[in-house]
């Protein structure tokens, strides 16, 4: 190769967009249907406790979600155990429903909720097929805020475990989304750079902003059709994981190398 040819190739390589090597996914309410499992479990508990029936199902679900979010941070940080937090959540729910403090009833409610939740676990429709289709092209990582054993159980139960190259959980990583550090841990395990990955998740603050802060292009999984928190941000939206071909296309096109290939 001539000197001029080598110089041209060097310039080309310096400006070439790195190829997509990995797709990162959130787990809860992106691949695993936490909302459906929680809703089914709440229906069981509400039917068994008269005080909870004073609330509409929507109000009961909304109040429960608020307490869950408040206590979840303490669980993830290791401040309280997951079983202890679940009992405390239902103690707060009983109190919100006008009941006197009763730890025993809270523990009963927590056990019934957990049993029903486990029975109702299921993947988001199309999750397995999507992961299988992508696995043929890229490495798959999951970046999730929760406890390691809990997330491993969900993956096994939903038949998604064999599709995942690496599972990165905040408990093990000791850092939670949206901190860019957890995304950097995921990239290191997957052996790629930020420009070689795409992140897919339902939480705009945790998944979209967190990934972008780490230099990773993001796809917002917006299956409820919510308004975009940052219109004009240029973040692609994915409304469903099926049909598989359409979901794969949206995810791949979120990466600059794929968009450039189609333009060229």
Helices and strands as residue ranges (DSSP letters): H 3-15, E 22-25, H 34-48, G 50-54, H 57-76, H 82-96, H 103-119, H 127-135, E 139-144, H 148-157, G 161-163, E 166-169, H 170-173, H 180-190, G 194-196, E 197-201, I 204-209, H 210-213, E 217-221, E 236-238, H 244-253, H 256-263
